[in-house]
Amino acid sequence: MKLIAQSENIEDFLDSNYIYVDKTEYIYNLTKNYKRVFFSRPRRFGKSLTLNTIGTLFEKGVEPYFKGTWIYDKWDQDKYPVLHLSFLEYSTTDLEAFKKSLCQPLRDFARLNGITGYTDDNEPNNLIRNIFTVMPDEMQIVLLIDEYDCQLTANINNPPLYDEFRNCLRDFYAALKG
């Protein structure tokens, strides 16, 4: 009997014998019809795998990862740099450690994509705004955020820390939206 996929990485399916429920038609329709998409589903419903699938499509294309899926012969999208943030990897108990952890992948993304001349900052909202400001006008990226509310749900019973994280995240998301 085949195992149902337990991985959150679509690339793991290439050489595995897992059952994979092909959601690529839905992903195709979402990416073609919407500029911004918010996924909210219960735990263990494949949000992380879906985000990874979207990231792989935009960053690497369909070959060889999507052979045998609905999207394989339909995806003709250009490749773009993908900034994939998983807030599950960042501190839920220390706001300064959270900020430091969040800023590092932003700096790494800028470096890996030749984005220079931005003013470094230890506040994630300022750093992302500074990076976006110096990006070439024609440069498009794909931004994926997984576990976007991890720090809030972890602190639901600690109002002072919850408020600190809420304010930080509000400012960060406002910078992204702007």
OpenMM code with the backbone's topology and positions (N, CA, C; nanometers):
from openmm import Vec3, app, unit

residues = "MET LYS LEU ILE ALA GLN SER GLU ASN ILE GLU ASP PHE LEU ASP SER ASN TYR ILE TYR VAL ASP LYS THR GLU TYR ILE TYR ASN LEU THR LYS ASN TYR LYS ARG VAL PHE PHE SER ARG PRO ARG ARG PHE GLY LYS SER LEU THR LEU ASN THR ILE GLY THR LEU PHE GLU LYS GLY VAL GLU PRO TYR PHE LYS GLY THR TRP ILE TYR ASP LYS TRP ASP GLN ASP LYS TYR PRO VAL LEU HIS LEU SER PHE LEU GLU TYR SER THR THR ASP LEU GLU ALA PHE LYS LYS SER LEU CYS GLN PRO LEU ARG ASP PHE ALA ARG LEU ASN GLY ILE THR GLY TYR THR ASP ASP ASN GLU PRO ASN ASN LEU ILE ARG ASN ILE PHE THR VAL MET PRO ASP GLU MET GLN ILE VAL LEU LEU ILE ASP GLU TYR ASP CYS GLN LEU THR ALA ASN ILE ASN ASN PRO PRO LEU TYR ASP GLU PHE ARG ASN CYS LEU ARG ASP PHE TYR ALA ALA LEU LYS GLY".split()
positions = [
    Vec3(0.0837, -0.1177, 0.0000),
    Vec3(0.0000, 0.0000, 0.0000),
    Vec3(0.0885, 0.1245, 0.0000),
    Vec3(0.0538, 0.2209, -0.0809),
    Vec3(0.1308, 0.3447, -0.0859),
    Vec3(0.0996, 0.4298, 0.0356),
    Vec3(0.1992, 0.5068, 0.0767),
    Vec3(0.1812, 0.6000, 0.1862),
    Vec3(0.1281, 0.7322, 0.1340),
    Vec3(0.0434, 0.7960, 0.2121),
    Vec3(0.0000, 0.9312, 0.1789),
    Vec3(0.1177, 1.0227, 0.2088),
    Vec3(0.1406, 1.1168, 0.1218),
    Vec3(0.2562, 1.2053, 0.1331),
    Vec3(0.2592, 1.2763, 0.2678),
    Vec3(0.3752, 1.2754, 0.3305),
    Vec3(0.3955, 1.3436, 0.4576),
    Vec3(0.4884, 1.4632, 0.4434),
    Vec3(0.5398, 1.4860, 0.3244),
    Vec3(0.6368, 1.5920, 0.3030),
    Vec3(0.5669, 1.7238, 0.2733),
    Vec3(0.6357, 1.8326, 0.3046),
    Vec3(0.5879, 1.9653, 0.2687),
    Vec3(0.6653, 2.0195, 0.1499),
    Vec3(0.7401, 1.9335, 0.0811),
    Vec3(0.8239, 1.9749, -0.0306),
    Vec3(0.7865, 1.8934, -0.1542),
    Vec3(0.7347, 1.9602, -0.2556),
    Vec3(0.6896, 1.8924, -0.3766),
    Vec3(0.8043, 1.8181, -0.4448),
    Vec3(0.9257, 1.8647, -0.4282),
    Vec3(1.0398, 1.7993, -0.4917),
    Vec3(1.0634, 1.6589, -0.4357),
    Vec3(1.0166, 1.6332, -0.3134),
    Vec3(1.0315, 1.5008, -0.2529),
    Vec3(0.9470, 1.3945, -0.3223),
    Vec3(0.8466, 1.4358, -0.3970),
    Vec3(0.7551, 1.3407, -0.4592),
    Vec3(0.8117, 1.2785, -0.5857),
    Vec3(0.9118, 1.3394, -0.6420),
    Vec3(0.9676, 1.2953, -0.7696),
    Vec3(1.0124, 1.1500, -0.7653),
    Vec3(1.0842, 1.1120, -0.6644),
    Vec3(1.1380, 0.9762, -0.6561),
    Vec3(1.0720, 0.8930, -0.5468),
    Vec3(0.9554, 0.9353, -0.5006),
    Vec3(0.8897, 0.8622, -0.3928),
    Vec3(0.7730, 0.7816, -0.4467),
    Vec3(0.7180, 0.7016, -0.3631),
    Vec3(0.6043, 0.6191, -0.4000),
    Vec3(0.4822, 0.6626, -0.3183),
    Vec3(0.4702, 0.7932, -0.2944),
    Vec3(0.3618, 0.8474, -0.2150),
    Vec3(0.2368, 0.8683, -0.2993),
    Vec3(0.1244, 0.8713, -0.2320),
    Vec3(0.0008, 0.9167, -0.2944),
    Vec3(0.0037, 1.0686, -0.2874),
    Vec3(-0.0208, 1.1335, -0.3986),
    Vec3(-0.0243, 1.2793, -0.4029),
    Vec3(-0.1564, 1.3209, -0.4644),
    Vec3(-0.2341, 1.4006, -0.3916),
    Vec3(-0.3597, 1.4528, -0.4444),
    Vec3(-0.3252, 1.5771, -0.5253),
    Vec3(-0.3462, 1.5687, -0.6544),
    Vec3(-0.3057, 1.6741, -0.7472),
    Vec3(-0.3981, 1.7953, -0.7356),
    Vec3(-0.3445, 1.9032, -0.6803),
    Vec3(-0.4198, 2.0279, -0.6658),
    Vec3(-0.3698, 2.1344, -0.7634),
    Vec3(-0.2925, 2.0918, -0.8617),
    Vec3(-0.2269, 2.1903, -0.9478),
    Vec3(-0.3253, 2.2686, -1.0347),
    Vec3(-0.4394, 2.2125, -1.0666),
    Vec3(-0.5379, 2.2897, -1.1434),
    Vec3(-0.5875, 2.4083, -1.0615),
    Vec3(-0.6106, 2.3864, -0.9329),
    Vec3(-0.6541, 2.4953, -0.8452),
    Vec3(-0.5437, 2.5997, -0.8297),
    Vec3(-0.4214, 2.5544, -0.8157),
    Vec3(-0.3086, 2.6461, -0.8038),
    Vec3(-0.2944, 2.7294, -0.9306),
    Vec3(-0.3078, 2.6656, -1.0447),
    Vec3(-0.3014, 2.7362, -1.1724),
    Vec3(-0.4072, 2.8465, -1.1773),
    Vec3(-0.5306, 2.8123, -1.1430),
    Vec3(-0.6394, 2.9105, -1.1471),
    Vec3(-0.6166, 3.0240, -1.0486),
    Vec3(-0.5668, 2.9932, -0.9296),
    Vec3(-0.5375, 3.0985, -0.8319),
    Vec3(-0.4298, 3.1932, -0.8825),
    Vec3(-0.3226, 3.1378, -0.9369),
    Vec3(-0.2111, 3.2224, -0.9804),
    Vec3(-0.2459, 3.3029, -1.1045),
    Vec3(-0.3356, 3.2529, -1.1866),
    Vec3(-0.3747, 3.3252, -1.3079),
    Vec3(-0.4799, 3.4327, -1.2809),
    Vec3(-0.5608, 3.4135, -1.1768),
    Vec3(-0.6752, 3.5018, -1.1554),
    Vec3(-0.6600, 3.6018, -1.0417),
    Vec3(-0.5584, 3.5842, -0.9566),
    Vec3(-0.5454, 3.6713, -0.8402),
    Vec3(-0.4006, 3.7152, -0.8207),
    Vec3(-0.3860, 3.8390, -0.7759),
    Vec3(-0.2530, 3.8917, -0.7466),
    Vec3(-0.2094, 3.8521, -0.6063),
    Vec3(-0.3037, 3.8507, -0.5125),
    Vec3(-0.2770, 3.8123, -0.3741),
    Vec3(-0.3780, 3.7062, -0.3328),
    Vec3(-0.3291, 3.6046, -0.2646),
    Vec3(-0.4159, 3.4960, -0.2201),
    Vec3(-0.3850, 3.4659, -0.0742),
    Vec3(-0.4894, 3.4463, 0.0037),
    Vec3(-0.4749, 3.4105, 0.1444),
    Vec3(-0.5384, 3.2727, 0.1637),
    Vec3(-0.4603, 3.1768, 0.2147),
    Vec3(-0.5104, 3.0430, 0.2440),
    Vec3(-0.5334, 3.0313, 0.3938),
    Vec3(-0.6510, 2.9906, 0.4306),
    Vec3(-0.6785, 2.9623, 0.5703),
    Vec3(-0.7561, 2.8322, 0.5756),
    Vec3(-0.6895, 2.7293, 0.6219),
    Vec3(-0.7523, 2.5989, 0.6351),
    Vec3(-0.7069, 2.5376, 0.7662),
    Vec3(-0.7773, 2.4360, 0.8133),
    Vec3(-0.7362, 2.3715, 0.9395),
    Vec3(-0.5969, 2.3102, 0.9286),
    Vec3(-0.5404, 2.2816, 1.0437),
    Vec3(-0.4095, 2.2161, 1.0486),
    Vec3(-0.4128, 2.0858, 0.9713),
    Vec3(-0.2996, 2.0513, 0.9111),
    Vec3(-0.2792, 1.9248, 0.8384),
    Vec3(-0.3623, 1.9142, 0.7108),
    Vec3(-0.3985, 2.0278, 0.6513),
    Vec3(-0.4728, 2.0275, 0.5264),
    Vec3(-0.3865, 2.0686, 0.4074),
    Vec3(-0.2560, 2.0717, 0.4237),
    Vec3(-0.1669, 2.0907, 0.3104),
    Vec3(-0.1333, 2.2330, 0.2717),
    Vec3(-0.1470, 2.3273, 0.3628),
    Vec3(-0.1132, 2.4656, 0.3283),
    Vec3(0.0351, 2.4800, 0.2951),
    Vec3(0.1206, 2.4198, 0.3759),
    Vec3(0.2654, 2.4313, 0.3532),
    Vec3(0.3054, 2.3658, 0.2218),
    Vec3(0.2512, 2.2501, 0.1922),
    Vec3(0.2796, 2.1840, 0.0651),
    Vec3(0.2284, 2.2670, -0.0515),
    Vec3(0.1121, 2.3276, -0.0356),
    Vec3(0.0581, 2.4132, -0.1420),
    Vec3(0.1495, 2.5319, -0.1676),
    Vec3(0.1967, 2.5960, -0.0609),
    Vec3(0.2886, 2.7093, -0.0787),
    Vec3(0.4189, 2.6644, -0.1436),
    Vec3(0.4706, 2.5510, -0.1015),
    Vec3(0.5929, 2.4988, -0.1614),
    Vec3(0.5717, 2.4669, -0.3088),
    Vec3(0.4551, 2.4148, -0.3423),
    Vec3(0.4229, 2.3839, -0.4819),
    Vec3(0.4226, 2.5121, -0.5650),
    Vec3(0.3594, 2.6159, -0.5136),
    Vec3(0.3559, 2.7446, -0.5840),
    Vec3(0.4979, 2.7988, -0.6000),
    Vec3(0.5756, 2.7931, -0.4936),
    Vec3(0.7132, 2.8416, -0.5003),
    Vec3(0.7962, 2.7659, -0.6029),
    Vec3(0.7820, 2.6345, -0.6070),
    Vec3(0.8568, 2.5524, -0.7027),
    Vec3(0.8160, 2.5860, -0.8454),
    Vec3(0.6874, 2.6024, -0.8696),
    Vec3(0.6412, 2.6373, -1.0043),
    Vec3(0.7035, 2.7687, -1.0510),
    Vec3(0.6985, 2.8708, -0.9662),
    Vec3(0.7497, 3.0014, -1.0063),
    Vec3(0.9011, 3.0061, -1.0142),
    Vec3(0.9682, 2.9355, -0.9259),
    Vec3(1.1141, 2.9444, -0.9214),
    Vec3(1.1832, 2.8457, -1.0152),
    Vec3(1.1255, 2.7263, -1.0317),
    Vec3(1.1938, 2.6222, -1.1079),
    Vec3(1.1170, 2.5741, -1.2299),
    Vec3(0.9883, 2.6031, -1.2372),
    Vec3(0.9080, 2.5552, -1.3487),
    Vec3(0.8558, 2.4142, -1.3245),
    Vec3(0.8016, 2.3524, -1.4280),
    Vec3(0.7363, 2.2223, -1.4111),
    Vec3(0.8306, 2.1033, -1.4241),
    Vec3(0.9392, 2.1208, -1.4971),
    Vec3(1.0304, 2.0084, -1.5243),
    Vec3(1.1329, 1.9941, -1.4137),
    Vec3(1.1510, 1.8810, -1.3532),
    Vec3(1.0827, 1.7529, -1.3718),
    Vec3(0.9760, 1.7263, -1.2661),
    Vec3(0.9509, 1.8224, -1.1794),
    Vec3(0.8732, 1.7997, -1.0582),
    Vec3(0.7250, 1.7713, -1.0807),
    Vec3(0.6680, 1.8171, -1.1900),
    Vec3(0.5237, 1.8093, -1.2063),
    Vec3(0.4792, 1.7151, -1.3179),
    Vec3(0.5695, 1.6320, -1.3630),
    Vec3(0.5342, 1.5334, -1.4654),
    Vec3(0.4210, 1.4461, -1.4121),
    Vec3(0.3158, 1.4301, -1.4920),
    Vec3(0.2015, 1.3497, -1.4519),
    Vec3(0.0941, 1.4262, -1.3775),
    Vec3(0.1136, 1.5568, -1.3577),
    Vec3(0.0108, 1.6368, -1.2911),
    Vec3(-0.0663, 1.7187, -1.3945),
    Vec3(-0.1781, 1.7721, -1.3532),
    Vec3(-0.2640, 1.8502, -1.4422),
    Vec3(-0.1879, 1.9680, -1.5034),
    Vec3(-0.1043, 2.0319, -1.4264),
    Vec3(-0.0410, 2.1578, -1.4671),
    Vec3(0.0764, 2.1398, -1.5631),
    Vec3(0.1259, 2.0186, -1.5752),
    Vec3(0.2527, 1.9935, -1.6440),
    Vec3(0.2602, 2.0575, -1.7828),
    Vec3(0.1603, 2.0413, -1.8652),
    Vec3(0.1672, 2.0942, -2.0016),
    Vec3(0.0935, 2.2274, -2.0172),
    Vec3(0.0528, 2.2869, -1.9046),
    Vec3(-0.0225, 2.4124, -1.9116),
    Vec3(0.0528, 2.5321, -1.8543),
    Vec3(0.1504, 2.5060, -1.7700),
    Vec3(0.2228, 2.6146, -1.7020),
    Vec3(0.3226, 2.6771, -1.7973),
    Vec3(0.3035, 2.8053, -1.8265),
    Vec3(0.3953, 2.8753, -1.9158),
    Vec3(0.4453, 3.0055, -1.8526),
    Vec3(0.4276, 3.0154, -1.7232),
    Vec3(0.4651, 3.1347, -1.6490),
    Vec3(0.6172, 3.1511, -1.6476),
    Vec3(0.6622, 3.2756, -1.6565),
    Vec3(0.8041, 3.3031, -1.6399),
    Vec3(0.8487, 3.2632, -1.5001),
    Vec3(0.9782, 3.2439, -1.4839),
    Vec3(1.0338, 3.2139, -1.3525),
    Vec3(1.0636, 3.3448, -1.2793),
    Vec3(1.0414, 3.3416, -1.1490),
    Vec3(1.0633, 3.4585, -1.0646),
    Vec3(1.1345, 3.4160, -0.9364),
    Vec3(1.2080, 3.5085, -0.8769),
    Vec3(1.2640, 3.4789, -0.7451),
    Vec3(1.1502, 3.4623, -0.6442),
    Vec3(1.1658, 3.3667, -0.5549),
    Vec3(1.0644, 3.3389, -0.4541),
    Vec3(1.1220, 3.3676, -0.3155),
    Vec3(1.0533, 3.4514, -0.2423),
    Vec3(1.0855, 3.4780, -0.1020),
    Vec3(0.9843, 3.4001, -0.0203),
    Vec3(1.0304, 3.2900, 0.0384),
    Vec3(0.9426, 3.2014, 0.1148),
    Vec3(0.9805, 3.2118, 0.2626),
    Vec3(0.8895, 3.2660, 0.3399),
    Vec3(0.9102, 3.2824, 0.4830),
    Vec3(0.8189, 3.1866, 0.5577),
    Vec3(0.8738, 3.1152, 0.6532),
    Vec3(0.7932, 3.0299, 0.7402),
    Vec3(0.8098, 3.0794, 0.8822),
    Vec3(0.7057, 3.1403, 0.9351),
    Vec3(0.7143, 3.1963, 1.0691),
    Vec3(0.7235, 3.0888, 1.1762),
    Vec3(0.7001, 2.9644, 1.1402),
    Vec3(0.7156, 2.8543, 1.2338),
    Vec3(0.8612, 2.8410, 1.2785),
    Vec3(0.9530, 2.8899, 1.1966),
    Vec3(1.0960, 2.8797, 1.2256),
    Vec3(1.1458, 2.9891, 1.3204),
    Vec3(1.0612, 3.0866, 1.3511),
    Vec3(1.1051, 3.2026, 1.4281),
    Vec3(1.0516, 3.1988, 1.5705),
    Vec3(1.1211, 3.2663, 1.6591),
    Vec3(1.0864, 3.2666, 1.8013),
    Vec3(0.9421, 3.3107, 1.8248),
    Vec3(0.8786, 3.2435, 1.9201),
    Vec3(0.7454, 3.2830, 1.9640),
    Vec3(0.7487, 3.3428, 2.1040),
    Vec3(0.8671, 3.3475, 2.1633),
    Vec3(0.8772, 3.3937, 2.3025),
    Vec3(0.9627, 3.5184, 2.3203),
    Vec3(1.0340, 3.5588, 2.2170),
    Vec3(1.1268, 3.6713, 2.2273),
    Vec3(1.1141, 3.7558, 2.1008),
    Vec3(1.0563, 3.8741, 2.1157),
    Vec3(1.0310, 3.9598, 2.0002),
    Vec3(1.1594, 3.9985, 1.9275),
    Vec3(1.2645, 4.0311, 2.0010),
    Vec3(1.3898, 4.0706, 1.9357),
    Vec3(1.4509, 3.9545, 1.8586),
    Vec3(1.4446, 3.8349, 1.9138),
    Vec3(1.4940, 3.7163, 1.8421),
    Vec3(1.4092, 3.6911, 1.7178),
    Vec3(1.2792, 3.7125, 1.7280),
    Vec3(1.1900, 3.6994, 1.6121),
    Vec3(1.2305, 3.7959, 1.5014),
    Vec3(1.2500, 3.9217, 1.5374),
    Vec3(1.2877, 4.0229, 1.4383),
    Vec3(1.4206, 3.9871, 1.3714),
    Vec3(1.5157, 3.9460, 1.4514),
    Vec3(1.6465, 3.9079, 1.3973),
    Vec3(1.6322, 3.7904, 1.3009),
    Vec3(1.5536, 3.6913, 1.3405),
    Vec3(1.5330, 3.5744, 1.2551),
    Vec3(1.4591, 3.6092, 1.1266),
    Vec3(1.3645, 3.6989, 1.1337),
    Vec3(1.2890, 3.7388, 1.0151),
    Vec3(1.3728, 3.8244, 0.9206),
    Vec3(1.4578, 3.9071, 0.9751),
    Vec3(1.5408, 3.9940, 0.8900),
    Vec3(1.6455, 3.9156, 0.8104),
    Vec3(1.6967, 3.8075, 0.8652),
    Vec3(1.8036, 3.7346, 0.7965),
    Vec3(1.7621, 3.6792, 0.6604),
    Vec3(1.6478, 3.6115, 0.6471),
    Vec3(1.6105, 3.5649, 0.5132),
    Vec3(1.5800, 3.6791, 0.4154),
    Vec3(1.5405, 3.7950, 0.4681),
    Vec3(1.5199, 3.9106, 0.3811),
    Vec3(1.6538, 3.9568, 0.3235),
    Vec3(1.7547, 3.9628, 0.4089),
    Vec3(1.8892, 3.9995, 0.3621),
    Vec3(1.9436, 3.8943, 0.2649),
    Vec3(1.9226, 3.7671, 0.2989),
    Vec3(1.9694, 3.6586, 0.2115),
    Vec3(1.9032, 3.6664, 0.0748),
    Vec3(1.7735, 3.6926, 0.0735),
    Vec3(1.7001, 3.7051, -0.0525),
    Vec3(1.7578, 3.8189, -0.1366),
    Vec3(1.7814, 3.9318, -0.0737),
    Vec3(1.8385, 4.0460, -0.1456),
    Vec3(1.9752, 4.0093, -0.2033),
    Vec3(2.0604, 3.9492, -0.1221),
    Vec3(2.1947, 3.9118, -0.1677),
    Vec3(2.1886, 3.8122, -0.2834),
    Vec3(2.1067, 3.7081, -0.2691),
    Vec3(2.0979, 3.6046, -0.3725),
    Vec3(2.0407, 3.6557, -0.5042),
    Vec3(1.9669, 3.7656, -0.4974),
    Vec3(1.9050, 3.8198, -0.6176),
    Vec3(1.9679, 3.9499, -0.6643),
    Vec3(2.0874, 3.9783, -0.6133),
    Vec3(2.1633, 4.0937, -0.6606),
    Vec3(2.1008, 4.2271, -0.6253),
    Vec3(2.0219, 4.2308, -0.5209),
    Vec3(1.9601, 4.3562, -0.4782),
    Vec3(2.0554, 4.4221, -0.3797),
    Vec3(2.1099, 4.5373, -0.4206),
    Vec3(2.2078, 4.6076, -0.3378),
    Vec3(2.1648, 4.7528, -0.3206),
    Vec3(2.2348, 4.8209, -0.2339),
    Vec3(2.2109, 4.9637, -0.2161),
    Vec3(2.0980, 4.9958, -0.1207),
    Vec3(2.0411, 4.8954, -0.0567),
    Vec3(1.9354, 4.9231, 0.0406),
    Vec3(1.9988, 4.9539, 0.1764),
    Vec3(1.9260, 5.0258, 0.2581),
    Vec3(1.9704, 5.0559, 0.3934),
    Vec3(1.9314, 4.9394, 0.4836),
    Vec3(2.0313, 4.8823, 0.5493),
    Vec3(2.0031, 4.7703, 0.6387),
    Vec3(1.9283, 4.8216, 0.7617),
    Vec3(1.8481, 4.7360, 0.8193),
    Vec3(1.7698, 4.7735, 0.9367),
    Vec3(1.7382, 4.6479, 1.0154),
    Vec3(1.7205, 4.6610, 1.1449),
    Vec3(1.6851, 4.5467, 1.2295),
    Vec3(1.5354, 4.5348, 1.2528),
    Vec3(1.4596, 4.6286, 1.1981),
    Vec3(1.3130, 4.6201, 1.2033),
    Vec3(1.2668, 4.5590, 1.0706),
    Vec3(1.1983, 4.4443, 1.0756),
    Vec3(1.1597, 4.3764, 0.9512),
    Vec3(1.0790, 4.4642, 0.8554),
    Vec3(0.9877, 4.5468, 0.9079),
    Vec3(0.9075, 4.6313, 0.8192),
    Vec3(0.9941, 4.7337, 0.7462),
    Vec3(1.0908, 4.7914, 0.8149),
    Vec3(1.1804, 4.8872, 0.7500),
    Vec3(1.2718, 4.8172, 0.6501),
    Vec3(1.3234, 4.7012, 0.6874),
    Vec3(1.4152, 4.6297, 0.5989),
    Vec3(1.3466, 4.5886, 0.4697),
    Vec3(1.2273, 4.5307, 0.4780),
    Vec3(1.1596, 4.4877, 0.3550),
    Vec3(1.1233, 4.6085, 0.2691),
    Vec3(1.0830, 4.7167, 0.3323),
    Vec3(1.0514, 4.8391, 0.2567),
    Vec3(1.1773, 4.8922, 0.1877),
    Vec3(1.2898, 4.8910, 0.2576),
    Vec3(1.4148, 4.9389, 0.1994),
    Vec3(1.4595, 4.8512, 0.0827),
    Vec3(1.4434, 4.7210, 0.0966),
    Vec3(1.4792, 4.6291, -0.0124),
    Vec3(1.3886, 4.6527, -0.1325),
    Vec3(1.2581, 4.6610, -0.1079),
    Vec3(1.1639, 4.6837, -0.2188),
    Vec3(1.1906, 4.8165, -0.2892),
    Vec3(1.2340, 4.9162, -0.2147),
    Vec3(1.2583, 5.0487, -0.2726),
    Vec3(1.3700, 5.0470, -0.3763),
    Vec3(1.4732, 4.9655, -0.3550),
    Vec3(1.5859, 4.9644, -0.4480),
    Vec3(1.5779, 4.8533, -0.5528),
    Vec3(1.4760, 4.7701, -0.5443),
    Vec3(1.4605, 4.6658, -0.6465),
    Vec3(1.4355, 4.7315, -0.7813),
    Vec3(1.4908, 4.6758, -0.8876),
    Vec3(1.4618, 4.7311, -1.0203),
    Vec3(1.3109, 4.7310, -1.0471),
    Vec3(1.2633, 4.8340, -1.1152),
    Vec3(1.1199, 4.8475, -1.1409),
    Vec3(1.0607, 4.7256, -1.2106),
    Vec3(1.1368, 4.6651, -1.2990),
    Vec3(1.0843, 4.5514, -1.3752),
    Vec3(1.0915, 4.4190, -1.2992),
    Vec3(1.1571, 4.4202, -1.1839),
    Vec3(1.1734, 4.2956, -1.1081),
    Vec3(1.0436, 4.2585, -1.0373),
    Vec3(1.0011, 4.1365, -1.0622),
    Vec3(0.8850, 4.0821, -0.9931),
    Vec3(0.9309, 3.9643, -0.9097),
    Vec3(0.8679, 3.9490, -0.7931),
    Vec3(0.9010, 3.8371, -0.7058),
    Vec3(0.7718, 3.7691, -0.6635),
    Vec3(0.7876, 3.6506, -0.6097),
    Vec3(0.6763, 3.5789, -0.5484),
    Vec3(0.7063, 3.5729, -0.3994),
    Vec3(0.6128, 3.6169, -0.3190),
    Vec3(0.6281, 3.6176, -0.1747),
    Vec3(0.5312, 3.5172, -0.1146),
    Vec3(0.5843, 3.4213, -0.0412),
    Vec3(0.5036, 3.3197, 0.0246),
    Vec3(0.5313, 3.3251, 0.1747),
    Vec3(0.4262, 3.3318, 0.2541),
    Vec3(0.4417, 3.3350, 0.3992),
    Vec3(0.3608, 3.2208, 0.4583),
    Vec3(0.4308, 3.1312, 0.5245),
    Vec3(0.3677, 3.0164, 0.5877),
    Vec3(0.3635, 3.0394, 0.7387),
    Vec3(0.2576, 2.9927, 0.8015),
    Vec3(0.2401, 3.0062, 0.9466),
    Vec3(0.2469, 3.1535, 0.9874),
    Vec3(0.1771, 3.2375, 0.9107),
    Vec3(0.1803, 3.3821, 0.9259),
    Vec3(0.1389, 3.4307, 1.0649),
    Vec3(0.0643, 3.3493, 1.1398),
    Vec3(0.0152, 3.3925, 1.2705),
    Vec3(0.0698, 3.3091, 1.3866),
    Vec3(0.1763, 3.2370, 1.3622),
    Vec3(0.2340, 3.1466, 1.4621),
    Vec3(0.2653, 3.2184, 1.5936),
    Vec3(0.3257, 3.3350, 1.5854),
    Vec3(0.3644, 3.4079, 1.7061),
    Vec3(0.2414, 3.4568, 1.7822),
    Vec3(0.1350, 3.4878, 1.7105),
    Vec3(0.0132, 3.5337, 1.7776),
    Vec3(-0.0585, 3.4193, 1.8475),
    Vec3(-0.0745, 3.3083, 1.7778),
    Vec3(-0.1445, 3.1960, 1.8399),
    Vec3(-0.0659, 3.1389, 1.9578),
    Vec3(0.0655, 3.1461, 1.9510),
    Vec3(0.1477, 3.0970, 2.0617),
    Vec3(0.1337, 3.1842, 2.1864),
    Vec3(0.0910, 3.3079, 2.1678),
    Vec3(0.0844, 3.4017, 2.2795),
    Vec3(-0.0571, 3.4512, 2.3092),
    Vec3(-0.1540, 3.3768, 2.2664),
    Vec3(-0.2931, 3.4187, 2.2856),
    Vec3(-0.3266, 3.4385, 2.4342),
    Vec3(-0.2589, 3.3660, 2.5210),
    Vec3(-0.2839, 3.3777, 2.6646),
    Vec3(-0.1800, 3.4637, 2.7370),
    Vec3(-0.1002, 3.5359, 2.6601),
    Vec3(-0.0007, 3.6256, 2.7166),
    Vec3(-0.0197, 3.7629, 2.6509),
    Vec3(-0.1203, 3.8391, 2.6952),
    Vec3(-0.1564, 3.9638, 2.6272),
    Vec3(-0.0418, 4.0614, 2.6008),
    Vec3(0.0506, 4.0841, 2.6951),
    Vec3(0.1582, 4.1790, 2.6637),
    Vec3(0.2459, 4.1334, 2.5457),
    Vec3(0.2860, 4.0066, 2.5464),
    Vec3(0.3703, 3.9563, 2.4373),
    Vec3(0.2899, 3.9457, 2.3077),
    Vec3(0.1658, 3.9057, 2.3176),
    Vec3(0.0771, 3.9022, 2.2011),
    Vec3(0.0717, 4.0389, 2.1338),
    Vec3(0.0533, 4.1443, 2.2140),
    Vec3(0.0453, 4.2799, 2.1585),
    Vec3(0.1758, 4.3223, 2.0927),
    Vec3(0.2898, 4.2843, 2.1517),
    Vec3(0.4184, 4.3180, 2.0910),
    Vec3(0.4322, 4.2524, 1.9529),
    Vec3(0.4003, 4.1233, 1.9464),
    Vec3(0.4076, 4.0528, 1.8186),
    Vec3(0.3044, 4.1077, 1.7205),
    Vec3(0.1846, 4.1367, 1.7689),
    Vec3(0.0796, 4.1901, 1.6811),
    Vec3(0.1239, 4.3216, 1.6172),
    Vec3(0.1817, 4.4086, 1.6957),
    Vec3(0.2278, 4.5370, 1.6423),
    Vec3(0.3395, 4.5175, 1.5398),
    Vec3(0.4331, 4.4296, 1.5703),
    Vec3(0.5431, 4.4025, 1.4777),
    Vec3(0.4899, 4.3449, 1.3466),
    Vec3(0.4020, 4.2461, 1.3565),
    Vec3(0.3470, 4.1829, 1.2364),
    Vec3(0.2588, 4.2796, 1.1580),
    Vec3(0.1819, 4.3614, 1.2280),
    Vec3(0.0986, 4.4614, 1.1597),
    Vec3(0.1857, 4.5544, 1.0765),
    Vec3(0.2951, 4.5998, 1.1339),
    Vec3(0.3851, 4.6897, 1.0617),
    Vec3(0.4514, 4.6185, 0.9428),
    Vec3(0.4886, 4.4939, 0.9633),
    Vec3(0.5515, 4.4166, 0.8551),
    Vec3(0.4534, 4.3948, 0.7397),
    Vec3(0.3319, 4.3517, 0.7710),
    Vec3(0.2331, 4.3288, 0.6665),
    Vec3(0.1920, 4.4594, 0.5980),
    Vec3(0.1900, 4.5679, 0.6728),
    Vec3(0.1599, 4.6976, 0.6116),
    Vec3(0.2678, 4.7375, 0.5104),
    Vec3(0.3937, 4.7100, 0.5448),
    Vec3(0.5037, 4.7395, 0.4521),
    Vec3(0.4910, 4.6541, 0.3264),
    Vec3(0.4521, 4.5290, 0.3420),
    Vec3(0.4337, 4.4416, 0.2253),
    Vec3(0.3197, 4.4911, 0.1377),
    Vec3(0.2111, 4.5266, 0.2003),
    Vec3(0.0949, 4.5715, 0.1241),
    Vec3(0.1252, 4.7025, 0.0512),
    Vec3(0.2035, 4.7885, 0.1163),
    Vec3(0.2370, 4.9161, 0.0554),
    Vec3(0.3300, 4.9015, -0.0604),
] * unit.nanometer
topology = app.Topology()
chain = topology.addChain("A")
for resn in residues:
    res = topology.addResidue(resn, chain)
    for name in ("N", "CA", "C"):
        topology.addAtom(name, app.Element.getBySymbol(name[0]), res)
